Amino acid sequence: MTPATIPAERRRVFEGTLLLNKMAGDHLEFDSLLPGSLANLDPILTWLMSRGLVDFSEKHFYRVSAKGHDAVLESRLRYQKIIQYFDVFSAVDLESGEFAFEHFDEFKLESRWKQYLNEDHWEDLRLPVAEYLGADPVEIVFDHFVSEGRFSFQEAGWEISLTDGKMWTKIEGIIACSLKVTDLGYDDVSGSDVIADVIEQGFLLARELSGEEPALMTHLARWAPSRQAGNAALDSSSKPFWKTRWTLDLADSE
C-alpha cells in the first residue's frame, strides 16, 4: 500500500511540539541569526513565533513565551494520556484475547519486559483501535516514537534531522502497513465486532493499570462504558479527548 502523505501543516505541529519541549526543558534560547546548522530551525521557529509560542528576549534570542510554556505543559499531559489509554493495545494476542500488559507487574527488568513484548503472538492494535475510535494515527505513532526515544537531541545534526522529513516517511510507512479494522474479521464475525471487544477489554485493563484514576475512570465511563467496569461518575467533556486533534493551540485541544 502506498503511504498517505502527512500534510506539511500536520508535520509542523509535531515538529513544533518537539522543539518547544526541548527549549523549555533545557532552558534553551537561540540567537535570532540562527548560525550554522541552527538555520534549519528557522521554519519551525517562524511558525511557533506566528502562534505566540516563542518570542524574542531583550538580547534578541528566540525563547519560549508564557503561552509556549502553557502549551508545553499541555503537550506533556496529552502525551501521558495517549500512552495511558492506548499502550495497552500495543501487544494483544488475537487468538487468546490476552493482553501483554496484564502481566506488566510480573517483570522486574525492563529488558525482560521488552523481550516479552517481542514474542511473535502479540499484535500491535493501536492503529486499528485509533481507526475505530476516530483518533489520529499520526499522533499515536509520533507518541510511540517519543516513548522509544527515537527523537534524539543528543546526536550531532539534530537540527537537520528534525526537519529533513525522514521521520515522517517512517511514520507514513507504519500507518500504511498497519492492520486495519477490516483485517480483523473472521468467519461471520466482522472486524468491527472484533475491535469493539478488544477496546472494551483494553480499556478495562487501562482502568486497572491506572489504579482507577478518577480522571480516566470518569472519561471512559462517558465515552467507553462497560458493564464490567461498574458504576462511575461521568465527566463533563463534550467529546472523547482522542477525537480532538493536537494542534498546539490550547483552545483547540480542550
C-alpha positions in Angstrom: 0.0 0.0 0.0 1.3 3.5 -0.9 1.7 5.6 2.3 -0.6 8.6 2.5 1.4 11.8 2.8 1.1 13.6 6.1 0.2 17.3 5.3 3.0 19.8 5.9 1.0 21.7 8.5 0.4 18.5 10.5 4.1 17.8 10.5 4.8 21.3 11.7 2.6 20.8 14.7 4.6 17.9 15.9 8.0 19.3 14.9 7.0 22.5 16.8 5.9 20.4 19.8 9.3 18.6 19.9 11.3 21.8 19.6 9.2 23.7 22.1 9.6 20.9 24.7 13.3 20.9 24.0 13.6 24.6 24.5 11.5 24.6 27.7 13.1 21.5 29.2 16.7 22.6 28.7 16.1 26.4 29.1 17.4 26.9 25.6 17.3 30.2 23.7 18.5 30.6 20.1 20.3 33.6 18.6 17.8 35.1 16.1 20.5 34.9 13.4 20.5 31.1 13.8 24.1 30.5 13.0 25.4 27.3 11.4 23.1 24.3 11.4 20.6 26.1 13.6 19.4 27.7 10.4 17.4 24.5 9.8 15.2 25.5 12.7 14.0 28.7 11.0 10.8 27.4 9.5 9.7 25.8 12.9 10.7 28.9 15.0 8.9 31.2 12.5 5.8 29.0 12.8 6.0 29.0 16.6 6.5 32.8 16.6 3.4 33.3 14.4 1.4 31.5 17.1 2.9 33.4 20.0 4.6 30.3 21.4 8.0 31.8 21.2 9.1 35.4 21.3 12.3 37.4 21.4 14.3 38.2 24.6 15.9 41.6 25.1 19.1 40.2 23.6 17.0 39.2 20.5 17.1 35.4 21.2 14.3 33.1 20.5 12.8 31.9 23.8 9.7 30.1 24.9 6.9 32.6 25.7 4.4 32.3 28.6 1.9 30.9 26.2 4.5 28.5 24.9 5.2 27.2 28.4 1.4 26.6 28.9 1.5 24.6 25.6 4.4 22.6 26.7 2.6 21.6 29.9 -0.5 20.7 27.9 1.5 18.7 25.4 3.1 16.6 28.2 -0.3 15.9 29.8 -1.7 15.0 26.4 1.3 12.6 25.7 0.7 10.9 29.1 -3.0 10.4 28.2 -2.2 8.9 24.8 0.2 6.4 26.4 -2.2 5.7 29.3 -5.2 5.0 27.1 -3.5 3.4 24.0 -0.4 1.5 25.1 -2.4 -1.4 26.4 -3.3 -2.2 22.8 0.3 -2.4 21.7 0.5 -6.2 22.3 -2.6 -8.3 22.0 -3.0 -12.0 21.3 -5.9 -12.1 19.0 -6.4 -15.9 19.4 -6.5 -16.0 23.2 -7.7 -12.4 23.8 -4.8 -11.9 26.1 -3.1 -8.5 26.6 0.6 -8.4 27.4 0.0 -5.6 29.8 -2.0 -8.0 32.0 1.4 -9.3 33.1 3.3 -6.0 33.3 3.8 -6.2 37.1 5.4 -9.6 36.7 8.6 -8.2 35.1 11.2 -6.5 37.3 13.7 -5.9 34.5 12.9 -3.7 31.5 15.0 -5.9 29.2 12.8 -9.0 30.1 9.6 -7.0 29.5 10.8 -5.9 26.1 11.7 -9.5 25.3 8.2 -10.5 26.2 6.7 -7.8 24.0 8.7 -9.1 21.1 7.1 -12.5 21.2 5.5 -13.4 17.8 2.0 -13.9 19.1 1.4 -10.3 20.0 -0.3 -7.9 17.5 0.0 -4.2 17.8 -3.6 -3.0 17.6 -3.1 0.7 18.5 -3.8 1.9 15.0 -6.9 -0.3 14.3 -8.1 1.0 17.7 -7.4 4.5 16.6 -9.2 3.9 13.3 -12.3 2.6 15.1 -12.3 5.3 17.7 -11.6 8.2 15.4 -8.2 9.0 16.9 -5.3 10.5 15.0 -3.0 7.7 13.8 -0.2 10.2 13.3 -0.3 11.2 16.9 -0.4 7.6 18.1 2.8 6.7 16.1 4.5 10.0 16.9 4.0 9.5 20.7 5.2 5.9 20.3 8.4 7.3 18.8 8.7 9.8 21.6 8.3 7.0 24.2 11.1 5.0 22.5 13.4 7.9 22.4 13.6 8.0 18.6 13.9 11.8 18.6 17.3 12.3 19.9 18.6 15.8 20.7 22.0 14.3 21.8 23.3 13.4 18.4 25.1 16.0 16.2 22.9 17.4 13.5 19.6 17.0 15.4 18.6 20.4 13.9 18.7 18.8 10.5 17.0 15.5 11.4 14.2 17.4 13.0 13.2 18.9 9.6 14.6 16.5 6.9 11.4 14.5 6.6 12.9 11.1 7.3 10.9 10.5 10.5 7.7 11.4 8.6 8.5 8.8 5.9 8.8 6.2 8.6 5.6 7.2 10.3 3.7 7.2 7.0 5.1 3.7 6.3 4.0 2.4 9.6 0.5 3.7 9.2 0.2 2.3 5.7 1.4 -1.2 6.7 -0.6 -1.4 9.9 -3.5 -3.7 10.4 -6.9 -2.2 9.5 -10.2 -3.0 11.3 -11.4 -5.0 8.2 -8.3 -7.2 8.5 -9.5 -8.5 11.9 -12.7 -10.2 10.8 -13.1 -14.0 10.6 -15.8 -16.4 9.6 -19.1 -14.4 10.2 -17.5 -12.1 12.7 -16.8 -8.6 11.4 -13.6 -6.7 12.1 -15.7 -4.0 13.8 -17.1 -6.6 16.3 -13.5 -7.9 17.0 -12.0 -4.4 17.6 -15.0 -3.3 19.7 -14.5 -6.2 22.0 -10.7 -5.6 22.1 -11.3 -1.9 23.0 -13.7 -2.8 25.8 -11.3 -5.3 27.3 -8.3 -3.0 26.8 -10.0 0.0 28.5 -11.0 -2.3 31.4 -7.3 -3.1 31.7 -6.3 0.6 31.4 -8.7 1.3 34.3 -7.0 -1.3 36.4 -3.4 -0.2 35.5 -4.3 3.4 36.4 -5.3 2.4 39.9 -8.8 3.5 38.9 -7.5 7.1 38.5 -10.6 9.3 38.7 -10.0 11.3 35.5 -9.6 8.2 33.4 -12.5 6.4 35.1 -15.0 9.2 34.5 -13.8 9.9 31.0 -14.1 6.2 30.0 -17.5 6.0 31.8 -18.8 8.7 29.5 -17.1 7.6 26.2 -16.3 3.9 26.6 -18.8 2.5 29.2 -18.6 -1.2 30.1 -20.9 -3.1 32.4 -17.8 -4.9 33.7 -16.4 -1.5 34.9 -19.2 -0.9 37.4 -20.8 2.4 38.0 -18.7 5.6 37.8 -19.5 9.2 37.5 -19.4 10.8 34.1 -17.0 13.6 33.3 -18.3 16.8 31.6 -16.3 16.5 28.4 -18.2 17.2 25.1 -16.3 14.5 23.2 -13.6 12.0 23.9 -10.2 13.5 24.2 -8.8 11.3 21.4 -11.2 12.8 18.9 -9.7 16.3 19.5 -6.6 16.8 17.2 -3.5 18.1 18.9 -2.7 21.5 17.3 -0.5 23.3 19.9 -3.5 25.7 20.1 -4.8 25.2 23.6 -8.3 26.4 22.7 -8.5 23.6 20.1 -7.1 21.0 22.5 -9.5 21.4 25.4 
